[in-house]
Amino acid sequence: MSNVYDSEHPAPLQGRGELRAQPTTTRTSPTGLPAERPAECVLCQKPTEYPESYKGITLCPVCEWQEAQRTACSG
């Protein structure tokens, strides 16, 4: 039995198994102004979803989830 999808839409030969360089684009905010750089996570220094101007503790999504797990079960 042949796979019809593979014969009609073959996968591209370029880029298999390797990361492709992403084009460098200038990020803009919804207002059209240049976007701020993302703040670094205070625990692991990875980029967060928050801009550098955000007040308070900034955590990346992974550290934020782990912190929520720790505090949720701390009776």
MDTraj code that builds the backbone (N, CA, C; nanometers):
import mdtraj as md
import numpy as np

residues = "MET SER ASN VAL TYR ASP SER GLU HIS PRO ALA PRO LEU GLN GLY ARG GLY GLU LEU ARG ALA GLN PRO THR THR THR ARG THR SER PRO THR GLY LEU PRO ALA GLU ARG PRO ALA GLU CYS VAL LEU CYS GLN LYS PRO THR GLU TYR PRO GLU SER TYR LYS GLY ILE THR LEU CYS PRO VAL CYS GLU TRP GLN GLU ALA GLN ARG THR ALA CYS SER GLY".split()
xyz = np.array([
    [0.0851, -0.1176, 0.0000],
    [0.0000, 0.0000, 0.0000],
    [0.0892, 0.1231, 0.0000],
    [0.0694, 0.2117, -0.0948],
    [0.1523, 0.3318, -0.1037],
    [0.0836, 0.4473, -0.0322],
    [0.1645, 0.5365, 0.0147],
    [0.1138, 0.6542, 0.0830],
    [0.0922, 0.7635, -0.0209],
    [-0.0315, 0.7946, -0.0524],
    [-0.0647, 0.8918, -0.1564],
    [-0.0140, 1.0297, -0.1180],
    [-0.0221, 1.0642, 0.0104],
    [0.0199, 1.1980, 0.0529],
    [0.1667, 1.2230, 0.0220],
    [0.2530, 1.1206, 0.0456],
    [0.3959, 1.1382, 0.0208],
    [0.4261, 1.1589, -0.1272],
    [0.3526, 1.0929, -0.2130],
    [0.3815, 1.1067, -0.3552],
    [0.3297, 1.2399, -0.4095],
    [0.2204, 1.2908, -0.3542],
    [0.1672, 1.4180, -0.4010],
    [0.2401, 1.5376, -0.3409],
    [0.2854, 1.5242, -0.2162],
    [0.3493, 1.6337, -0.1452],
    [0.4801, 1.5855, -0.0824],
    [0.5820, 1.5649, -0.1626],
    [0.7066, 1.5151, -0.1047],
    [0.7707, 1.6205, -0.0143],
    [0.8382, 1.5738, 0.0887],
    [0.9070, 1.6649, 0.1809],
    [1.0247, 1.7290, 0.1082],
    [1.0536, 1.8541, 0.1380],
    [1.1683, 1.9183, 0.0739],
    [1.2976, 1.8510, 0.1167],
    [1.3936, 1.8432, 0.0244],
    [1.5198, 1.7783, 0.0552],
    [1.6099, 1.8691, 0.1383],
    [1.5973, 1.9991, 0.1226],
    [1.6822, 2.0909, 0.1973],
    [1.6314, 2.1066, 0.3390],
    [1.7225, 2.1182, 0.4335],
    [1.6874, 2.1499, 0.5693],
    [1.6466, 2.0327, 0.6564],
    [1.6576, 1.9120, 0.6079],
    [1.6197, 1.7975, 0.6915],
    [1.7256, 1.7751, 0.7988],
    [1.6811, 1.7641, 0.9236],
    [1.7703, 1.7294, 1.0319],
    [1.8641, 1.8392, 1.0777],
    [1.8462, 1.9584, 1.0294],
    [1.9331, 2.0677, 1.0718],
    [1.8486, 2.1925, 1.0926],
    [1.8963, 2.2794, 1.1775],
    [1.8244, 2.4035, 1.2018],
    [1.8567, 2.5028, 1.0918],
    [1.7566, 2.5662, 1.0438],
    [1.7773, 2.6692, 0.9418],
    [1.7927, 2.8034, 1.0104],
    [1.8746, 2.8863, 0.9532],
    [1.8923, 3.0200, 1.0083],
    [1.7638, 3.0989, 0.9888],
    [1.7169, 3.1598, 1.0956],
    [1.5963, 3.2404, 1.0876],
    [1.6315, 3.3780, 1.0320],
    [1.5486, 3.4321, 0.9465],
    [1.5769, 3.5650, 0.8941],
    [1.5701, 3.6673, 1.0075],
    [1.6610, 3.7606, 1.0017],
    [1.6609, 3.8641, 1.1047],
    [1.5585, 3.9695, 1.0670],
    [1.4641, 3.9884, 1.1553],
    [1.3609, 4.0884, 1.1327],
    [1.3574, 4.1819, 1.2512],
    [1.3144, 4.3017, 1.2281],
    [1.2990, 4.3975, 1.3363],
    [1.1616, 4.3782, 1.3946],
    [1.1586, 4.3458, 1.5236],
    [1.0294, 4.3256, 1.5893],
    [0.9689, 4.4611, 1.6191],
    [0.8388, 4.4689, 1.6005],
    [0.7685, 4.5922, 1.6335],
    [0.6519, 4.5597, 1.7243],
    [0.6130, 4.6571, 1.8014],
    [0.4974, 4.6412, 1.8890],
    [0.3710, 4.6646, 1.8074],
    [0.2544, 4.6360, 1.8645],
    [0.1291, 4.6607, 1.7914],
    [0.1125, 4.8073, 1.7514],
    [0.1792, 4.8996, 1.8214],
    [0.1685, 5.0408, 1.7873],
    [0.2615, 5.0792, 1.6730],
    [0.3460, 4.9864, 1.6277],
    [0.4374, 5.0151, 1.5183],
    [0.5735, 5.0643, 1.5652],
    [0.5903, 5.0833, 1.6959],
    [0.7182, 5.1259, 1.7501],
    [0.8095, 5.0049, 1.7664],
    [0.9414, 5.0258, 1.7673],
    [1.0306, 4.9121, 1.7884],
    [1.0010, 4.8446, 1.9223],
    [0.9985, 4.7142, 1.9223],
    [0.9676, 4.6385, 2.0444],
    [1.0875, 4.6384, 2.1375],
    [1.0572, 4.6324, 2.2679],
    [1.1641, 4.6240, 2.3662],
    [1.2217, 4.4831, 2.3682],
    [1.3449, 4.4746, 2.4128],
    [1.4051, 4.3430, 2.4293],
    [1.3334, 4.2706, 2.5425],
    [1.3247, 4.1390, 2.5353],
    [1.2607, 4.0668, 2.6453],
    [1.3511, 4.0655, 2.7680],
    [1.2886, 4.0696, 2.8854],
    [1.3641, 4.0620, 3.0100],
    [1.4193, 3.9212, 3.0262],
    [1.5263, 3.9083, 3.1046],
    [1.5837, 3.7772, 3.1317],
    [1.5185, 3.7171, 3.2555],
    [1.5062, 3.5861, 3.2559],
    [1.4532, 3.5144, 3.3714],
    [1.5505, 3.5315, 3.4875],
    [1.4987, 3.5590, 3.6070],
    [1.5859, 3.5797, 3.7221],
    [1.6476, 3.4492, 3.7716],
    [1.5949, 3.3342, 3.7288],
    [1.6488, 3.2057, 3.7726],
    [1.7453, 3.1433, 3.6717],
    [1.7107, 3.1470, 3.5432],
    [1.7931, 3.0776, 3.4431],
    [1.8501, 3.1698, 3.3352],
    [1.8162, 3.2971, 3.3360],
    [1.8629, 3.3989, 3.2414],
    [1.8183, 3.3763, 3.0973],
    [1.7154, 3.2960, 3.0751],
    [1.6583, 3.2808, 2.9408],
    [1.5590, 3.3939, 2.9171],
    [1.5290, 3.4249, 2.7911],
    [1.4324, 3.5320, 2.7629],
    [1.2942, 3.4986, 2.8175],
    [1.2232, 3.6013, 2.8620],
    [1.0879, 3.5838, 2.9134],
    [0.9878, 3.6429, 2.8158],
    [0.8606, 3.6378, 2.8515],
    [0.7554, 3.6975, 2.7702],
    [0.7368, 3.8449, 2.8035],
    [0.8108, 3.8937, 2.9017],
    [0.7933, 4.0301, 2.9495],
    [0.9020, 4.1219, 2.8942],
    [0.8701, 4.2490, 2.8712],
    [0.9731, 4.3432, 2.8255],
    [1.0671, 4.3793, 2.9405],
    [1.1826, 4.4350, 2.9082],
    [1.2794, 4.4738, 3.0106],
    [1.2226, 4.5769, 3.1079],
    [1.1264, 4.6553, 3.0643],
    [1.0704, 4.7591, 3.1499],
    [0.9688, 4.7051, 3.2505],
    [0.9374, 4.5751, 3.2469],
    [0.8392, 4.5147, 3.3377],
    [0.8900, 4.5231, 3.4814],
    [0.8051, 4.5681, 3.5715],
    [0.8405, 4.5786, 3.7127],
    [0.8122, 4.4464, 3.7825],
    [0.9012, 4.4038, 3.8675],
    [0.8809, 4.2821, 3.9445],
    [0.9694, 4.1686, 3.8953],
    [0.9433, 4.0498, 3.9497],
    [1.0221, 3.9319, 3.9156],
    [0.9785, 3.8810, 3.7788],
    [1.0740, 3.8569, 3.6911],
    [1.0432, 3.8041, 3.5581],
    [1.0954, 3.6614, 3.5490],
    [1.0067, 3.5707, 3.5134],
    [1.0424, 3.4303, 3.4975],
    [1.0083, 3.3857, 3.3560],
    [1.0908, 3.2961, 3.3021],
    [1.0598, 3.2382, 3.1712],
    [0.9415, 3.1435, 3.1896],
    [0.8757, 3.1009, 3.0821],
    [0.7590, 3.0132, 3.0957],
    [0.7878, 2.8840, 3.1733],
    [0.9052, 2.8260, 3.1552],
    [0.9379, 2.7012, 3.2245],
    [0.9523, 2.7253, 3.3742],
    [1.0304, 2.8262, 3.4125],
    [1.0496, 2.8555, 3.5547],
    [0.9194, 2.9021, 3.6191],
    [0.8369, 2.9755, 3.5443],
    [0.7086, 3.0204, 3.5966],
    [0.6172, 2.9007, 3.6263],
    [0.6164, 2.8033, 3.5364],
    [0.5361, 2.6837, 3.5564],
    [0.5873, 2.6037, 3.6760],
    [0.7203, 2.5876, 3.6864],
    [0.7775, 2.5135, 3.7982],
    [0.7488, 2.5829, 3.9307],
    [0.7559, 2.7142, 3.9343],
    [0.7264, 2.7897, 4.0557],
    [0.5790, 2.7718, 4.0945],
    [0.4907, 2.7695, 3.9978],
    [0.3487, 2.7481, 4.0248],
    [0.3245, 2.6083, 4.0811],
    [0.3977, 2.5093, 4.0302],
    [0.3851, 2.3727, 4.0808],
    [0.4318, 2.3641, 4.2260],
    [0.5426, 2.4319, 4.2577],
    [0.5948, 2.4284, 4.3942],
    [0.4999, 2.4951, 4.4925],
    [0.4449, 2.6094, 4.4555],
    [0.3598, 2.6833, 4.5482],
    [0.2198, 2.6246, 4.5581],
    [0.1736, 2.5536, 4.4567],
    [0.0387, 2.4980, 4.4577],
    [0.0249, 2.3852, 4.5613],
    [0.1297, 2.3131, 4.5860],
    [0.1232, 2.1971, 4.6764],
    [0.1902, 2.2243, 4.8105],
    [0.2102, 2.3501, 4.8448],
    [0.2839, 2.3795, 4.9671],
    [0.1910, 2.4018, 5.0866],
    [0.0767, 2.3358, 5.0872],
    [-0.0183, 2.3311, 5.1959],
    [-0.0336, 2.4522, 5.2715],
])
top = md.Topology()
chain = top.add_chain()
for i, resn in enumerate(residues, 1):
    res = top.add_residue(resn, chain, resSeq=i)
    for name in ("N", "CA", "C"):
        top.add_atom(name, md.element.get_by_symbol(name[0]), res)
traj = md.Trajectory(xyz[None], top)
